[in-house]
Amino acid sequence: MMFDEPDVGRYVRGELYRVDDMVLAALDRLEALDLPGNIRTTLDVLPIHACVPVSAWAYFKARHLAVPVHTDYLGDYQDRRFTGPQTSF
C-alpha cells in the first residue's frame, strides 16, 4: 500500500497499464475509492527504456488504514496474496 505522503519512503517499481473507463471504475471499486482515506491521483512515472516521464493513475491510502503496519518501506513488493496471474473486471 502506498501512503499519500510525498517525499517519504522509496521509489516504487511496478507495472503500467492502459485501461478504459470501465476498467478504471472496476479498479476504483477494488481500491474502495468511495471510502474515506482511499485516494486516486496522478503521478509521473518513468517507463523502462524511456527518457520522458508519463502521467499515470495511482492509488494511495491514508496512514491510519495501515494499522497495524506489517513491514517497513519495501523496495520490491512480492506478496502474491494481492496479485493474481489474471484478474478479469
C-alpha positions in Angstrom: 0.0 0.0 0.0 1.2 3.5 -0.8 0.6 6.4 1.5 -0.2 9.9 0.3 3.0 11.3 1.8 5.1 13.0 -0.9 8.9 12.6 -0.4 8.6 9.9 2.2 9.5 6.3 1.5 11.1 4.8 -1.6 10.7 4.9 -5.3 8.1 2.4 -6.5 8.6 -0.1 -9.2 5.6 -1.6 -10.9 3.6 -2.3 -14.0 2.0 0.3 -16.2 -1.3 -0.4 -18.0 -3.6 1.4 -20.3 -7.2 1.0 -19.2 -10.6 2.2 -20.4 -13.2 3.9 -18.2 -14.9 0.6 -17.4 -11.7 -1.0 -16.1 -10.8 2.2 -14.2 -14.2 2.2 -12.5 -13.7 -1.5 -11.5 -10.2 -0.7 -10.1 -11.8 2.2 -8.1 -14.3 -0.3 -6.6 -11.4 -2.7 -5.8 -9.4 0.0 -4.1 -12.5 1.2 -2.1 -12.2 4.7 -3.6 -15.7 5.5 -2.2 -14.5 5.1 1.4 -12.6 7.8 3.3 -8.8 7.5 3.3 -8.6 5.9 -0.2 -7.2 8.2 -2.8 -6.6 8.0 -6.6 -4.3 10.7 -8.1 -1.8 11.0 -10.8 1.9 10.9 -10.6 4.7 11.0 -13.1 6.3 7.6 -13.9 9.3 6.8 -16.0 8.8 3.6 -18.1 11.7 1.3 -18.7 13.8 2.4 -21.7 12.1 5.8 -21.7 13.6 9.3 -21.4 10.4 11.2 -20.7 8.0 10.5 -17.8 4.3 9.9 -18.4 1.4 10.6 -16.1 -0.4 7.6 -14.6 -3.1 7.0 -12.0 -2.0 5.6 -8.7 -3.9 4.5 -5.6 -2.9 5.7 -2.1 -4.2 5.1 1.4 -4.3 7.3 4.5 -1.8 6.0 7.0 -4.5 5.2 9.6 -5.7 2.4 7.3 -2.4 0.6 7.7 -2.8 -0.3 11.4 -1.0 -2.5 12.3 1.9 -1.9 9.9 3.3 -5.3 8.9 6.6 -4.2 7.2 8.9 -1.2 6.8 9.1 0.5 3.4 9.6 -2.1 0.7 11.9 -1.7 -2.3 10.2 -4.6 -4.1 6.7 -5.9 -3.4 6.4 -9.6 -3.8 3.3 -10.5 -1.7 1.2 -12.7 -4.1 -1.8 -12.6 -1.8 -2.9 -9.4 -3.6 -1.6 -10.0 -7.1 -3.1 -12.8 -9.2 -1.9 -14.2 -12.5 -5.0 -12.8 -14.3 -7.8 -10.6 -13.0 -11.0 -10.1 -15.0 -13.1 -7.0 -14.4 
